[in-house]
Amino acid sequence: MDRMSPSYNSLTRVEEKSPLEEILKWVGDDLEKVDLEFRKNLRSNVPIITAIGEHLLLSGGKRLRPLLLLLSAKACGYQGTEHIAMASLIEFIHTATLLHDDVVDHAELRRGMKSANAKWGNEACVLVGDFLFTKCFSLLVENGNPKILQAIARATTLMAEGELEELIKTNDLSITEENYFSIIIRKTAALFSAATQIGAILGDVPEEKERVFTDFGMNLGIAFQLIDDTLDYTSREQDFGKKIGIDLQDGKITLPLIFSLRHCSEKELSLIQETVLANPVTKEAFDQVVRIIEKYQGLTYTLEKAKEYVNRAKENLFSLPPSREKEALLSLSDYVLERKV
């Protein structure tokens, strides 16, 4: 193993109570191979590409999307090695979106470290993100599997649409719950769904079974984003790895606030409007908004929605025969719901 690659087996010792523990004990070697493949594909005659890519790679991350692909492939009986390369490409796409997102959001932290755009500048990060996207599709063409190429193309198109839809709805307190789910299905859940679908494609399963995995990833991805949006109001910065309240600062109106806006008074609505438009949002103003959300149980409502989607994800797997991979996917579903970072 490359000395710079994170040890996933060692992560299990850190997260002793996490549902990830048992999974990482027996899938950790494959995840390390995914990271090695990632670094191999980062090689370029332009040093900043490697530097920025490795900065994000070495800053940690849970590798949920690659892990979902690896487990889905094994659950579908795949015996080859192509799942390593495909999981690496899924992480390539995710990394590219992180670079672009941090530029759009003017982020200063990513996974508890200085963000790449804060370190190298917006221009370089946008271009390296572009490199990762184009490199990914170049490698997919070499792979030669049209179904996998189609799945990735569809996911990346949906992600771009979701990001643009979110941008259009910036600072818009009239955003509906329907608008919100349209955004997160595209910007987040689409890549989760592509990861699990590709695992099924590699396993060459019937179309009906492929749909089971596609839907599982979609429902789990929705739940993941719902939890992420609650953590932006409730987590501690040192745990969350990025500034708390950044969604509110950036004018992103997420479900905890959308639900609360339906029930709050005119005075509270005015306070929220002032806070959303403020630059910067003060801690006092942020705390006032959090109290309004807590008053109308916006966080509780969002968590209940996350539970609904995790249950849907588990139901997607109900028809699968018992296996270690199935249990791991169910365990990952619980992790998404219970995670604090």
N, C-alpha and C positions, 0 to 999 in steps of 0.2 A: 504493500500500500504506500502511495506517495505520502511523505511525511507531512505535507501541507493539507491533506484531506482530512476532514473531521471524522472521528471514529464513532460510528453509530452504535457499536456495541458498548462504547463507554457512555453514550448518552443514556442507556438504560439504567446505569448506576445513578445518574443525576435525577432521573425522573422515576424513582422507585415506585411511586404510587400511580403513575400514569398508565392508562390503557395501552399506551404505545410500548410499554416495557417488553412484554412477551413477543410482540411483533418484531421489534427491532433486534431481538436476540437471534431470530432465525432469518430475517430479511436484511439485516445490517450489511452483510457482505455484498449483496446485490446493490444496495444503495451506495456503498463505497465505489463499486464499479461504475455506477451511474455518474458519480462525481468525477471519476477519472476520465470517463468518456466526455463529460462536459468540458473539462479542462483541455482535452485533446482537440476538441472542436473549436476552442477559443484561440488556438494558435493562429497568429497573424504576423505579417511583417510590420504592422502598425502597433507598437507596444502598448498604447493606451487602451486598445481593445482588450488585451489580456489583463491589464491592470484593473480596469473597471469590472470586468467579468469576474475575476478572482476576488475582488473586494466584496462583491455581493455573495459569491459562493462561500467564501470563508467567514462571512458574517453570521453564518448559521442558517436558520430557517428549518422548518419541520419536514420539508420535502414531501408534503402530503400528496401532491399531484403525481409525482413519480411513484410514490409508494402505492397509490391507488392503481396505477397502471400495472405495476409489477404483480400485485396481488390478484388483480382481475385476470391477467394473462394466466397465472398459475391456477386460478379457480376454474378457468376454461380448458385446462389440460395442456397448456402450451409447454413444450419441452426444450425449445431452442434457446438462443441467446439474443435474438433481435429485440426482446423486451428491454434490454439494457439501453440500447441505442435510442429506442423510442421514448423511454422514460427520460433520458437525457434531453431529448428535443422538447419534450413537454416542459422541462425546467428551463430550457432556453427561452421558450415563449413567455413563461411566467416572469423570468428575469427581465426580458425586454419590456414587459408591461410595467414592472416595478420601476425601471429607469424612467419611462415616459410618465408614469403616474407621479413620481416624486418631482419631476420638472413642473408638471401642471399644478401640483399642490404646493409648490415651493417648500417641500419637506426638508427638514434639517437633520432628522434622524431616520434610520432604517434599521430595525432589529437591534436597537440600543447603541448603534454606532453612527458616526457621521455619515450622512447619506452621500451617495456618489456625486450627485449634482452639487452638493455643498463643497465637495472636495475637488472635483474636476471641472465644474461649470455645466450649465444647462446645455450648451451647444454640443459638447463632447458626448454627454449622456444620451441626448436624442439620437445622435448619429451612431453610437454604439448599440443602442436599442434597435435601430434600423438594421445594423449589421447582424444582430442576433436573429431577427426575423428572416432576413434574406438567406443567411447561412442555414437556418432551419429548413426552409423550403428547398434549398439546394440539396441538402442531405436527404430530404424526403423523396426528391426526384430520383436520386441514386438508389434509394431503397426499392422503388419501383412498384409499391403497393398502392394502386389508385384509391382504394377504399380508405386507407390511412391518410393519404394526401387530401382526400375530400373531407374527412372528419376534421383535420387540422385547419383547412381553408375555411370551413364553415364556422369553426369556433373562433378563429381570429377575426373574421368578418363581424360576427356577433359581438365580440369584445369591443371592437372599434365603435360599433353602433351604440353599445351600452355606455361607453365613456362619453361619446358625443351627446347622448340623451341626458346623461348626468350633468354635463356642462351646460346644456340649454336650461336645465331646471335649477341651476345655481341661484341661491337666495330666493327661490320661489316658494313661498309658504302656502301656495294653493296646490302644491303637488299632492296627488292622491296616492293611496296605497297601491292602486293598480299601476300608476306610473313608477312607483318605487320598485315593485317586483319586476316590472319590465326591464328596469335598469340592472338590477342585480342578477337576473337570469342571464343577461347578456355579458355583463362585465366580469362576473365571477364564476357563475355556475357553468357556463358554456365550456370552460377549460376543464373543470372537474369531469363533466360529462364526456368530453373528448378523451380524457385519460382512461376512463373505465371502458369506453367503447373500443378504443384501440386495443386494450387488453383482450377484449372479446374477439376482435378481428384477428389478432394474432393466434388465438385459440381456434380459429376457423369454425366457430359454432354456428348453428342455424340462426336465421334472422330474428326469430322470436327471442332467443336467448341473448343475442346481441342487444336487443331493445331493453331487456332486463337490466343489463349493465349500464347502458346509456342513461336510462331513467334513474338508476341508483345514483350515478354520479351527479346528475342534475339536481336531484332532491338534496343530496348531501352538500353540494355547493351552495345552494340557497340557504341551508341551515348555517353553513360556515359564515356567510356574509351577515346573516342576522345576528349571530353571536359577535362578530367583529364590530358591528354597529352598536351593540350594547357596551362592549368593552371600551369604546371611545368615550363613554360617559362614566364608566365605573372603575376602570382598571387604574393601577399605579403606573406612572411613566416608566419607572425602572423595570417593571415587569413586562409591560406592553411593548417596549422597544421603540416607541415613537411617542410624540407629544399627545397628551390627552386633550380632547376637545378640538382636535384639528379639523374634524368634519364640520363642526359649527363655525370655526374660523374661516373655512373655505366655502361656507355657504351651502354645504351638502346637507340636505334635509332628509334624514333617515327615519326609519320606522318609529323608534321611540318618540321622536318629536312629532312626526306626522299624526300618530295616534293621540298625543296630548293636545295638539292643535285643534282637534275635533271637539274637545271638551273644555278648553280653558276659557277664561273670561276675556272681555275686550281689553282690560288693563294688562292681563298677562300676555295676550297676543301682541300688544304694543311693545311690551318689554322684550319679547322674543324677537320681534322685527328689528328693534334697535340693536340688539345683541348680534344678530346675524349680519347686519350691515356695518357693524363697528370694525374698525381696523386700528389696532388689534383688539381682540376680545379680551377683556380683563378677567382675572380670576373671579372677582366678585360677580360680574355679569354671568360668567359661565356657571358658577355655583347657583345663581338664581334660576337659570334655565333648568339645571339639574333638579332643583327642588320642585319646579313646576312639573317636570316629567315624572318625578316620583309621586307627586300629589295625584296625578291622573293615571298612575300605574302604566306609563308608557314602556318602561323596561320589562315589567311583568308580562305585558301583552306581547312584546317582541320575543321574549324567551319562550312563551307558550307557542308562538308561531314556529320558532326554531325546533321545538319538540315535535310539533306536527310534521315538519319536513324530515326530521330524523326518523320518525316512525314510518313515514312513507318510504324512506330509503330502505329501512329494514324490511318492510313488507315486499319491496321489489325483490329481495333475495330469498323470500320465503320458499319459493319453488325449487331452489337449488338443493342438491343433496348435501348431507353433512360433510364438512371438510375443514381442515385447519385454515384454509384460505377464507372460507365463508365466515368462520368465527373471527378471523382477523378483521375482515371488512365490517362486521357487526361491532367489533370492539372499537374500530376507528370511528364509527358513527357515534358511539358514546363519547369518545374523546372530543370530537367536534363540538358536542353539546356542553361538555364540562370544562373545556379549556379556559384558561385565565390569561393566556398570552397569544 
